[in-house]
């Protein structure tokens, strides 16, 4: 077996199952999960109908590049959403089977094996993949199985949880081949500014690395303030060819279809060309049936507006309640709350375990989605809450969390 597999850490939800293994929740409370970031809103009927209407696509092998109709639909959506010229559907857009598999496989296509890098990338040293911290665990796994080492840059609460790249020394940048960016962030909800993108593009040019911009939460935002896309930033900063840049987007959160596994990558045509070659061998091609439903989803915005309003209402109701007992703010975007639970007197893991035992509410310990790095583990004493359930259930969960945290804080103050 590939020895690199031994470097992978258990997935956060495996750790959570182990944490809860010896716990029996109080029976008077029905279970509520805010742990898994899985959309729970209903899939729009017109998407379901599009799937049913194109079942004959199951009889055909799909092409890796996807249909021209799908690539055109994605290109037109990008143009409408980001107010940009539509990317070239033949060279700058590639459908993928969800952003997760593409984020992983992209590293396998980009990373030059140890010793095969160009002289500017220090071929005598192991290549690095830079990741935000906290982070989506796929980034770390992708780096390790590509033969690279992950390098974590902590988010800075004083900078709206944006990673502070100014603290990274030049000798580290010289080894970086791939930089993962998540904006809006998971779990912090932070959105990178144009100035921050300008800094990253300059670093990529200077040190010759590729940027993979994970934008799967881009359509869940508040106050009519849509998040800035990396493609928009590139255009505004005079980079219309999207050099060294690839964005990753998905229908899962936008359209409530996580089971369809449908998304796209877009950006640098040279990167697309090589990634398409890799994927031709890798075997990731989207079913024609899924392609047809995806076209319907990308062409409709009304259901996205409705979906966004449901999330906004939940955050409006829940956030003020939780602010009574913990440090938590409305994120820029996304469907997570990233809360500091230090006032409870418990660690993030103990908080999650006791909350589950006493109130049957599941949250994710912040340390499970972060790593020890320069500056410590930024997830320690934090929890991630995914407001994906129906409003009434989210409200019930918030009430239980307030009750639990109040009791814990009182006990802490007694000592």
Secondary structure, 3 states (H helix, E strand, C coil): CCHHHHHCCCCHHHHHHHHCCCCCCCCCCCCEECCCCCCCCCCCHHHHHHHHHCHHHHHCCCCCCCCHHHHHHHHHHHHHHHCCCCCCCCCCEEEECCHHHHHHHHHHHHCCCCCCCCHHHCCCCCCEEEEEECCCCHHHHHHHHCCCEEEEEEEEHHHCCEECHHHCCHHHHCCEEEEEEECCCCCCCCCCCHHHHHHHHHHHHHHCCEEEEECCCCCCECCCCCCCCHHHHHHHCCCCCCCCEEEEEECHHHHCCHHHCCEEEEECHHHHHHHHHHHHHHCCCCCHHHHHHHHHHHCCCHHHHHHHHHHHHHHHHHHHHHHCCCECCCCCECCEEEEECHHHCCCHHHHHHHHHHHHCEECEEHHHHCCCECCECCCCCEEEEECCCCHHHHHHHHHHHHHHHHHHHHHHHHC
